[in-house]
Amino acid sequence: MNLLRGLAVLILFQGIGEGISHITGIPVPGPVIGMVLLFLALQFSHTETPAWLGRTGHVLIRWLSLMFLPACTGLFFLPDISSSQWLPIAGAIVLATLLTLLLSALLMQKLMPAEGHRP
């Protein structure tokens, strides 16, 4: 039941974001706007994040890789595009992976306390 409540909240914020994106015409996807609004709502509420919402997020993150399968399998159905563009596609994948690793490492280094300064 709590998982459904968490999904309902996430879908509600996504819907609000979609509405804002559609009404204003800004070139930002609705789900991104919805997640920013959810983040702001959680930051400005003077309570902790509800445990049920956190559990819903963990369940979704656990299955996140499955959400990328439709996009990846779509490449197999576009042989004329992917066969002529395999080098740029492979380059983009490698570059994006390296950039993600680099930025994640820099962010971890910035956010984690120094070795000698742990509380």
N, C-alpha and C positions, 0 to 999 in steps of 0.2 A: 504494500500500500504506500509506503514512504517513497519507494522508487517511482511510482506513478505520480506522486505529488511533486517530486523533484523534476521529473520529465515535463510535467505540466508547467512548472515555473520556467524551465528553460525554453519551452516552446512559446510560452507567453512573451518572454523577453525577445525571442527571435521574431515573433509576429509584430511586436511593437517596433523593433528595428526595421523590419521589412516595410512597415507602414511609413515610418519616418523617411526611409530611403526613397520610397515611391512618391510620397507627397512633396518632399523637398527636391528630389531629382539629383541629390548629391551622388557622386560616383563611388560610393562605399557600399559594399554588400550589407544587406539587412542583418544577417547573423552577426557581423562584426559590430554593428551599431548596438544590437541587442546585448552582446556580451559586454560591451563597454558600459551600457546602462545597468546591467546586472552587477558589474564590478563596482560602479559608483553607488548603487543601492546598498550593496553589502558594506562598502567602506563608510558610508554616512549613516548607516543604522548603528545604533549604540548598543547592539547586541552581537554576540558571536554568530558566525555562520552556522545555520542549522545543521545538525549532524546528518539529517536525511538528505539535505542538498549536497553535502560533501560526499556521502555514499553514492549518490546518483552520479556525481562527477567522476568518482573513482571507477564505477562500473563502465561508464562511457569511455574513459581513458583506457581501460583494460582491453576494450574491443576496438580501439581507434584504428588499428592497422586494417581491420576488415572494411572500414569506411573508404579506404583508398583503393580497394580492389576494383570497383567499377571503373574508375578513371584509368587504372593500369591496364585492365583488360580491354578498354576501348582502343588502345593503341594497336592491339592485334587485329581489330576490324578495320583499320585504316592502312592497309599495306602499301598503297600507292604513295601516301604521304610519309609514312614512317620509313619506307625503304630509301627514299631519296633524301630524307632529312635525319638519318640515323646519327650522323656525326654531331650536328648541333644538339640533338636530343640527349645523346650520351654526355656531351660536354656540359650541358645545363644541369644534368643530374649530378655529375661529379662535382661541378663548381658549387651547386647549391648544398650538397652534402658537406663539402669542405668548409664552406662559409658557415653553415649551421654548427658544425663542430667547433670552429674557431670562436664564434660569438657565444656559444654555450660555455666554453671554457673561460672566456673573458668575463662573462656574467657571474659564473661560479666564483672566480677569483675575486671579483669585486664584492660579492655578497657574503662570502664566507669570511669569518674573522681570521686574522693572522694566527699562525700556529701558537705563538707565545701569549696571545691575548685572549684566550678562551676563558669564559666566566667560570 
